[in-house]
Structures are given as C-alpha cells and as structure tokens.
C-alpha cells in the first residue's frame, strides 16, 4: 500500500487494478470506449464503489475506467 500512497502524492495516474479512491470526491479519469481512450472528470463514491458523472450520483459512468488521479492544485500566479 505504500507504493499506492507514493503514486497518489506525485500526481501520476493510478490504474484501477492498483486501487480505488478512498474518499467521495471528484477525480480525473481515463476511460476506454469504442472510439479509444479519453480523459474526463468524474465523482467516485466508495459506497457503493461506483463512478458518477454528477455529484448527485444520478448519472453512473457506463464506460471502462482504466485509471484515475486526484485533481491537481488550483493555479496560483507567481508573486
């Protein structure tokens, strides 16, 4: 599990085979469908262990999710 923690902290993509998020939050995802691989943002809810396009959890992601990563920190202009 230490490898998972290091990967999460450095902002790289985490394959779903290595683990899923532990918090109900918005994440970047890479998914695959008939037209190829794509990136988007989706909400993950550990209970029931599903991805949703919306925070209200009414639109379940019906695509094969390959990997995820936390959102990066917001832009901060240099001072």
N, CA, C and O of each residue as an XYZ file, in Angstrom:
316
protein
N       0.816     -1.193      0.000
C       0.000      0.000      0.000
C       0.863      1.261      0.000
O       0.383      2.330     -0.379
N       2.104      1.159      0.411
C       2.994      2.318      0.398
C       3.203      2.833     -1.024
O       3.227      4.044     -1.246
N       3.353      1.925     -1.990
C       3.517      2.335     -3.384
C       2.311      3.150     -3.844
O       2.462      4.166     -4.523
N       1.133      2.707     -3.477
C      -0.096      3.417     -3.822
C      -0.057      4.830     -3.263
O      -0.417      5.777     -3.961
N       0.367      4.987     -2.030
C       0.439      6.305     -1.396
C       1.421      7.202     -2.139
O       1.114      8.364     -2.407
N       2.604      6.676     -2.477
C       3.597      7.464     -3.196
C       3.068      7.888     -4.559
O       3.250      9.036     -4.964
N       2.423      6.983     -5.259
C       1.884      7.292     -6.578
C       0.839      8.392     -6.483
O       0.825      9.308     -7.306
N      -0.018      8.311     -5.507
C      -1.064      9.312     -5.336
C      -0.453     10.683     -5.062
O      -0.929     11.688     -5.589
N       0.577     10.732     -4.257
C       1.171     12.006     -3.872
C       1.906     12.685     -5.016
O       1.955     13.914     -5.064
N       2.483     11.913     -5.945
C       3.239     12.568     -7.008
C       2.376     12.893     -8.222
O       2.896     13.384     -9.224
N       1.082     12.634     -8.159
C       0.165     13.070     -9.192
C       0.104     12.221    -10.442
O      -0.461     12.655    -11.445
N       0.663     11.031    -10.417
C       0.580     10.162    -11.595
C      -0.755      9.434    -11.629
O      -1.473      9.360    -10.631
N      -1.066      8.899    -12.802
C      -2.276      8.103    -12.955
C      -2.161      6.818    -12.155
O      -1.098      6.197    -12.120
N      -3.243      6.421    -11.518
C      -3.286      5.197    -10.714
C      -4.205      4.206    -11.426
O      -5.408      4.448    -11.518
N      -3.664      3.095    -11.930
C      -4.526      2.096    -12.569
C      -5.546      1.563    -11.565
O      -5.223      1.380    -10.391
N      -6.771      1.314    -12.019
C      -7.797      0.822    -11.103
C      -7.409     -0.536    -10.525
O      -7.893     -0.911     -9.457
N      -6.548     -1.273    -11.210
C      -6.084     -2.563    -10.688
C      -5.248     -2.384     -9.421
O      -5.143     -3.313     -8.620
N      -4.650     -1.202     -9.227
C      -3.836     -0.934     -8.034
C      -4.671     -0.453     -6.858
O      -4.228     -0.538     -5.712
N      -5.852      0.041     -7.116
C      -6.702      0.518     -6.032
C      -7.635      1.611     -6.491
O      -7.470      2.202     -7.558
N      -8.616      1.861     -5.654
C      -9.611      2.889     -5.943
C      -9.513      3.983     -4.884
O      -8.959      3.755     -3.809
N     -10.046      5.169     -5.177
C     -10.010      6.245     -4.186
C     -10.734      5.850     -2.902
O     -11.634      5.011     -2.915
N     -10.334      6.457     -1.811
C     -10.952      6.180     -0.519
C     -11.964      7.250     -0.122
O     -12.740      7.056      0.814
N     -11.959      8.389     -0.837
C     -12.857      9.490     -0.490
C     -13.896      9.703     -1.584
O     -13.640      9.442     -2.760
N     -15.063     10.176     -1.185
C     -16.102     10.579     -2.121
C     -15.713     11.959     -2.627
O     -15.874     12.958     -1.926
N     -15.194     12.004     -3.866
C     -14.613     13.242     -4.361
C     -14.584     13.226     -5.889
O     -14.856     12.198     -6.508
N     -14.254     14.364     -6.491
C     -14.088     14.482     -7.933
C     -12.652     14.122     -8.300
O     -11.708     14.579     -7.656
N     -12.490     13.298     -9.339
C     -11.178     12.847     -9.792
C     -11.089     12.953    -11.306
O     -12.109     12.995    -11.994
N      -9.876     12.996    -11.816
C      -9.656     12.830    -13.250
C      -9.651     11.339    -13.535
O      -9.102     10.557    -12.759
N     -10.260     10.944    -14.646
C     -10.290      9.531    -15.015
C      -9.840      9.361    -16.462
O      -9.988     10.270    -17.279
N      -9.295      8.204    -16.767
C      -9.069      7.776    -18.143
C      -9.979      6.588    -18.362
O      -9.952      5.623    -17.598
N     -10.785      6.659    -19.408
C     -11.701      5.559    -19.706
C     -11.543      5.143    -21.163
O     -10.949      5.857    -21.971
N     -12.082      3.990    -21.474
C     -11.990      3.452    -22.824
C     -13.389      3.138    -23.333
O     -14.221      2.589    -22.611
N     -13.632      3.496    -24.591
C     -14.874      3.102    -25.244
C     -14.554      2.730    -26.692
O     -13.383      2.582    -27.040
N     -15.555      2.579    -27.525
C     -15.351      2.119    -28.900
C     -14.463      3.053    -29.721
O     -13.822      2.610    -30.674
N     -14.416      4.328    -29.369
C     -13.604      5.272    -30.141
C     -12.200      5.484    -29.572
O     -11.442      6.293    -30.106
N     -11.840      4.775    -28.503
C     -10.490      4.871    -27.954
C     -10.466      5.263    -26.487
O     -11.436      5.074    -25.754
N      -9.319      5.821    -26.077
C      -9.139      6.254    -24.685
C      -9.367      7.749    -24.577
O      -8.993      8.524    -25.458
N      -9.997      8.136    -23.461
C     -10.336      9.538    -23.237
C     -10.130      9.882    -21.766
O     -10.130      9.006    -20.901
N      -9.954     11.173    -21.503
C      -9.861     11.660    -20.124
C     -11.039     12.573    -19.840
O     -11.528     13.272    -20.727
N     -11.484     12.558    -18.603
C     -12.601     13.391    -18.165
C     -12.529     13.479    -16.645
O     -11.586     12.971    -16.037
N     -13.500     14.107    -16.042
C     -13.598     14.168    -14.584
C     -14.877     13.462    -14.161
O     -15.906     13.569    -14.829
N     -14.807     12.738    -13.042
C     -15.974     12.026    -12.520
C     -15.871     11.940    -11.004
O     -14.783     12.024    -10.435
N     -17.011     11.772    -10.367
C     -17.079     11.597     -8.916
C     -17.003     10.115     -8.587
O     -17.607      9.289     -9.270
N     -16.259      9.780     -7.537
C     -16.200      8.398     -7.075
C     -16.837      8.324     -5.698
O     -16.558      9.155     -4.834
N     -17.687      7.337     -5.495
C     -18.305      7.093     -4.188
C     -17.882      5.705     -3.732
O     -18.296      4.709     -4.325
N     -17.049      5.620     -2.670
C     -16.576      4.315     -2.190
C     -17.711      3.383     -1.776
O     -17.548      2.163     -1.803
N     -18.844      3.936     -1.398
C     -20.000      3.114     -1.051
C     -21.161      3.610     -1.900
O     -21.878      4.520     -1.485
N     -21.355      3.050     -3.039
C     -21.292      1.648     -3.437
C     -20.081      1.242     -4.276
O     -20.106      0.168     -4.876
N     -19.033      2.044     -4.342
C     -17.874      1.695     -5.163
C     -18.143      1.935     -6.639
O     -17.876      1.071     -7.475
N     -18.675      3.117     -6.960
C     -19.056      3.414     -8.340
C     -18.647      4.836     -8.720
O     -18.482      5.706     -7.866
N     -18.490      5.043    -10.026
C     -18.159      6.346    -10.599
C     -19.429      6.990    -11.140
O     -20.298      6.310    -11.686
N     -19.529      8.320    -10.980
C     -20.687      9.067    -11.455
C     -20.219     10.331    -12.167
O     -19.197     10.915    -11.808
N     -20.979     10.748    -13.180
C     -20.663     11.984    -13.893
C     -21.079     13.210    -13.090
O     -20.553     14.300    -13.314
N     -22.017     13.048    -12.158
C     -22.537     14.189    -11.409
C     -22.441     13.950     -9.907
O     -22.451     12.810     -9.443
N     -22.348     15.032     -9.167
C     -22.198     14.955     -7.710
C     -23.430     14.365     -7.025
O     -23.325     13.794     -5.939
N     -24.589     14.501     -7.655
C     -25.824     13.958     -7.079
C     -25.931     12.445     -7.274
O     -26.843     11.811     -6.745
N     -25.004     11.874     -8.029
C     -24.924     10.429     -8.282
C     -26.161      9.884     -8.987
O     -26.678      8.823     -8.640
N     -26.624     10.636     -9.986
C     -27.761     10.166    -10.782
C     -27.326      9.615    -12.139
O     -28.084      8.893    -12.786
N     -26.098      9.954    -12.576
C     -25.612      9.520    -13.888
C     -24.351      8.679    -13.719
O     -23.243      9.213    -13.673
N     -24.522      7.382    -13.628
C     -23.397      6.468    -13.431
C     -22.540      6.399    -14.699
O     -23.065      6.376    -15.812
N     -21.226      6.366    -14.519
C     -20.309      6.229    -15.651
C     -20.432      4.804    -16.187
O     -20.186      3.839    -15.464
N     -20.810      4.679    -17.445
C     -21.017      3.367    -18.060
C     -19.890      3.040    -19.036
O     -20.132      2.467    -20.098
N     -18.671      3.400    -18.679
C     -17.510      3.143    -19.522
C     -16.469      2.375    -18.720
O     -16.513      2.347    -17.491
N     -15.541      1.759    -19.423
C     -14.475      1.016    -18.755
C     -13.418      2.009    -18.277
O     -12.685      2.577    -19.086
N     -13.342      2.217    -16.973
C     -12.365      3.144    -16.403
C     -11.057      2.401    -16.202
O     -11.016      1.344    -15.572
N      -9.982      2.973    -16.749
C      -8.666      2.348    -16.699
C      -7.810      2.873    -15.558
O      -7.077      2.113    -14.924
N      -7.904      4.183    -15.295
C      -7.038      4.801    -14.286
C      -7.691      6.086    -13.785
O      -8.614      6.621    -14.399
N      -7.182      6.562    -12.655
C      -7.690      7.788    -12.044
C      -6.543      8.528    -11.384
O      -5.464      7.974    -11.178
N      -6.790      9.791    -11.056
C      -5.818     10.582    -10.303
C      -6.536     11.739     -9.627
O      -7.555     12.214    -10.128
N      -6.018     12.194     -8.501
C      -6.620     13.361     -7.844
C      -6.496     14.589     -8.746
O      -5.612     14.659     -9.600
N      -7.373     15.534     -8.548
C      -7.266     16.790     -9.285
C      -5.998     17.517     -8.853
O      -5.613     17.439     -7.686
N      -5.346     18.220     -9.769
C      -4.175     18.998     -9.369
C      -4.599     20.203     -8.533
O      -5.771     20.582     -8.522
N      -3.654     20.788     -7.849
C      -3.931     22.003     -7.079
C      -4.335     23.116     -8.046
O      -3.868     23.136     -9.184
N      -5.188     24.033     -7.616
C      -5.580     25.144     -8.486
C      -4.376     26.004     -8.863
O      -3.386     26.057     -8.133
N      -4.469     26.660     -9.983
C      -3.430     27.572    -10.448
C      -3.226     28.698     -9.441
O      -4.188     29.277     -8.936
N      -1.985     28.995     -9.163
C      -1.623     30.114     -8.301
C      -0.607     30.966     -9.052
O       0.479     30.479     -9.367
N      -0.926     32.217     -9.345
C       0.048     33.056    -10.049
C       1.286     33.273     -9.189
O       1.222     33.311     -7.961
N       2.410     33.412     -9.878
C       3.656     33.669     -9.142
C       3.603     35.066     -8.554
O       3.055     35.987     -9.159
N       4.177     35.214     -7.368
C       4.123     36.503     -6.679
C       5.432     37.219     -6.771
O       5.569     38.324     -6.246
